[in-house]
């Protein structure tokens, strides 16, 4: 992480490989539209860069470029020359719900509209096991009460029983 050199002085992780300075998003658009911009950690690992377009292998500095979502640059011509373009790595299902990986497959939600029978059976089985546990603990807890002399009211000196 570093500070951008612009007057805003924002903390950023983006680094311009060509000018070797930290850049924020506003400087990326205004002062570095055709530069190779990646994270500072990537520059520390490998400071070599190619000023060629990864799509058409042409030089980036000669043509009008478009900044991609991944902060890469591409000339407008390989993208079709249209104003309405979409980046090549766009995921149409990025907001779709995905199942939890740690949950057993029998408990995961399947296709919509199919009832969740295993989850219902698990809940009913758990409730029955809990009820049996309560019955067992209740019977074991009262088991010694019949023969306990401390619970006999006639042995308690504070209890007066009329004869």
MOCOR-V779968 format. One record per helix or strand of 3 or more residues. SS is the DSSP state (A for helix, B for strand). FROM is the first residue (numbers start at 1). TO is the last residue. If there is no record, write none. Layout:
BEGIN
ss->SS from->FROM to->TO
ss->SS from->FROM to->TO
END
This chain:
BEGIN
ss->B from->14 to->16
ss->A from->25 to->30
ss->B from->37 to->39
ss->A from->40 to->45
ss->B from->65 to->67
ss->B from->73 to->75
ss->A from->105 to->107
ss->A from->117 to->142
ss->A from->149 to->151
ss->A from->153 to->155
END
